[in-house]
Amino acid sequence: MELWWRRLLIHFHSCCRPRKRERRLCLLEASLTPRLIELLDLDSELGMPTAVECAWCLHYIVSSGVDSECLISQGVLHQAVTLLIALGRAIDSGATTDGVELLIYPVARCLGNLTASRDATPRRSRLVDCGLLPALSSIISKFLPTQPSVSRECLWLLNNLTGESALRWSLTACKQ
């Protein structure tokens, strides 16, 4: 069954790529995103390669400009954050597997896109409060020497999560 799902996801992945906006919309209209979100899990019976393909599909859907609130209501934000927190804990305990960076990269990029818009401020504060920052710190520290592109994506997400509040804090401090 894993091979069948993986082939199907590779096809979805190619449909979600840039310049294929109408195909991404078809995926949303066909209600396939909840299944993609569900498979964004290391404990899935289909394994990490499937989670990686799902993460890339979701990244392309999110970055296409479709209604992010629809995706968030389907659980993409919760599932992606839960996954990054679990990966951060696994890194801290030394229990990661080879290739985990292949999953972190698209998940961090997906979350980065969801937190990049100006109307994402309420979303950002919820993510900061849920334990994502320590996980990002662990991931950045682990991959900075060997996989700087993974750390760069996590730093971009961190910037999106904290940039506005850090700026507000700096302006408040300057006024005093």
C-alpha positions in Angstrom: 0.0 0.0 0.0 2.9 2.4 0.7 4.1 2.3 -2.8 0.7 3.1 -4.2 0.3 6.1 -1.9 3.8 7.3 -2.7 3.2 7.2 -6.4 -0.1 9.0 -6.0 1.5 11.7 -3.9 4.3 12.1 -6.4 1.6 12.8 -9.0 -0.1 15.3 -6.6 3.2 16.9 -5.9 3.7 17.5 -9.6 0.2 18.9 -9.9 0.9 21.3 -7.1 4.1 22.8 -8.5 4.2 26.5 -9.6 2.4 27.5 -12.8 -0.3 24.9 -12.2 -2.6 27.0 -10.0 -5.8 25.5 -11.5 -4.7 22.0 -10.6 -3.9 23.1 -7.0 -7.5 24.5 -6.8 -8.8 21.2 -8.0 -7.0 19.4 -5.2 -8.7 21.7 -2.7 -12.1 21.3 -4.3 -11.7 17.5 -4.3 -11.1 17.6 -0.5 -7.8 15.9 -0.8 -6.0 18.3 1.5 -7.4 16.8 4.7 -5.8 13.4 3.7 -2.5 15.2 2.8 -2.6 16.8 6.3 -3.4 13.5 8.0 -0.4 11.9 6.3 2.0 14.6 7.5 2.9 12.4 10.4 6.0 10.4 11.2 3.9 7.7 12.9 1.8 7.2 9.7 1.8 3.6 8.5 3.1 5.0 5.2 6.3 6.3 6.6 8.5 9.4 6.2 8.8 9.4 2.4 5.1 9.8 2.2 5.1 12.6 4.8 7.8 14.4 2.7 5.7 14.2 -0.4 2.6 15.5 1.5 4.7 18.3 3.0 5.8 19.5 -0.5 2.2 19.2 -1.8 1.0 21.3 1.1 3.8 23.8 0.7 2.9 24.4 -3.0 -0.8 24.7 -2.1 -0.1 27.2 0.7 2.3 29.3 -1.4 -0.1 29.4 -4.4 -2.2 32.1 -2.8 -5.2 29.9 -2.1 -7.3 30.7 1.0 -5.0 29.9 3.8 -7.9 30.1 6.3 -9.5 27.1 4.6 -6.3 25.1 5.0 -5.9 26.2 8.6 -9.5 25.1 9.4 -8.6 21.7 7.9 -5.7 21.4 10.4 -2.6 22.1 8.4 -1.2 24.6 11.0 -1.8 22.2 13.9 -0.4 19.2 12.1 2.7 21.0 10.8 3.5 22.5 14.2 2.9 19.2 16.0 5.3 17.5 13.6 8.1 20.2 14.0 7.8 20.0 17.8 8.1 16.2 17.7 11.1 16.5 15.4 12.7 19.0 17.7 12.2 16.7 20.6 13.6 13.8 18.7 16.7 15.8 17.8 17.2 16.8 21.4 17.0 13.2 22.5 19.2 12.0 19.6 16.5 9.8 18.2 16.3 11.2 14.6 16.6 9.2 11.4 18.6 9.9 8.3 16.8 12.1 5.9 14.6 13.9 8.5 15.8 17.2 7.0 13.9 16.3 3.8 10.7 16.6 5.9 11.7 19.6 8.0 12.5 21.8 4.9 9.0 21.8 3.3 7.2 21.8 6.6 9.1 24.9 7.8 8.5 26.5 4.4 4.8 25.8 4.6 4.6 27.3 8.1 6.7 30.2 7.0 4.3 31.0 4.2 1.3 30.7 6.5 2.9 33.2 8.9 4.2 35.7 6.3 1.1 37.6 5.7 0.1 40.7 7.6 -3.2 39.2 8.7 -1.3 36.3 10.4 -0.6 38.1 13.7 -3.1 36.1 15.8 -1.7 32.9 14.2 1.9 33.9 15.1 1.2 34.4 18.8 -0.6 31.0 19.0 2.5 29.3 17.4 4.9 31.1 19.7 3.0 30.0 22.7 2.7 26.3 21.8 6.3 25.3 22.1 7.5 25.8 18.5 10.4 28.1 19.3 12.4 25.5 21.3 11.9 23.0 18.5 13.1 25.5 15.9 16.1 26.2 18.1 17.0 22.5 18.3 16.5 22.0 14.5 18.6 25.1 13.7 21.4 24.1 16.0 21.5 20.5 14.6 21.5 21.3 10.9 23.4 24.6 10.7 26.8 23.0 10.3 25.7 20.3 7.9 22.5 21.4 6.2 22.4 25.2 6.2 19.4 25.4 3.9 17.3 23.6 6.5 18.4 26.0 9.1 17.8 28.9 6.8 14.1 27.8 6.3 13.7 27.5 10.1 15.3 30.9 10.6 12.9 32.4 8.1 10.0 30.9 10.0 11.4 32.1 13.2 11.7 35.6 11.7 8.0 35.5 10.6 7.0 34.3 14.1 8.9 36.9 16.1 9.7 39.8 13.7 6.7 41.9 14.4 6.7 41.5 18.2 10.4 42.0 18.3 10.0 45.2 16.3 7.2 46.4 18.7 9.4 45.6 21.7 12.3 47.5 20.1 10.1 50.6 19.4 8.7 50.5 23.0 12.3 50.2 24.4 13.4 53.2 22.3 10.6 55.4 23.5 11.6 54.9 27.1 
